[in-house]
Amino acid sequence: MDAGEGAAALEWVERVAVRKSSLTISRQTTTYNSGNSQLPMKRRFILLALATVIAAGAARDPRLKNAFRSPEQNGWHYVHLAGAPGEIGFQHGYLLAREIEDAQRVVSFSLQHDTSKPWTFFRQAAQDVFWPRVDDEYRAELQGMAEGLKARHVKLDLWDMVAMNGGWSFRPTHHLVGQSP
């Protein structure tokens, strides 16, 4: 396989939906083609305005090409992410920066409450314990997310992203004792 084929093999498309009222994140890796639909004029204007904003962002950073965020629908934010893992991570961080920032506050509070350890403990564990075991493609995606957040002036970094992704591994399991798997 030559370098061009390798790059193509690493490209995929993701759609991510984040429910505003919870931490539920739904991901599927499929391509999406909406076809030609009849949208009301107000909705067309909103979509055009959104496309213009996204296009302006894409002009600033080429990693945003082919990525977009749809208007909220029933509390869900849909984003289209495409490219290599680092590009997908950047798009994810950039397009969902405020939601990721909010989710980090919840995860941080929850972990500190459940374990009586400060967030700095989880960031250090992310760096020392999780990071050495993370595959390269996921490293690129997590680094891209941190870069996307930084581009949106969110003060979270790579170790916050790794700690959030490994957060469930930190949870105490003493409440599960005596329960069948």
Sequence and secondary structure as in RCSB ss.txt:
>XXXX:A:sequence
MDAGEGAAALEWVERVAVRKSSLTISRQTTTYNSGNSQLPMKRRFILLALATVIAAGAARDPRLKNAFRSPEQNG
WHYVHLAGAPGEIGFQHGYLLAREIEDAQRVVSFSLQHDTSKPWTFFRQAAQDVFWPRVDDEYRAELQGMAEGLK
ARHVKLDLWDMVAMNGGWSFRPTHHLVGQSP
>XXXX:A:secstr
  HHHHHHHT EEEEEEEETTSS EEEE            HHHHHHHHHHHHHHHHHHHH GGGTT EE   BTT
EEEEEEEESHHHHHHHHHHHTHHHHHHHHHHHHHHHHHHH   HHHHHHHIIIIIGGGS HHHHHHHHHHHHHHH
HTT    HHHHHHHHTHHHHS  GGGTT   
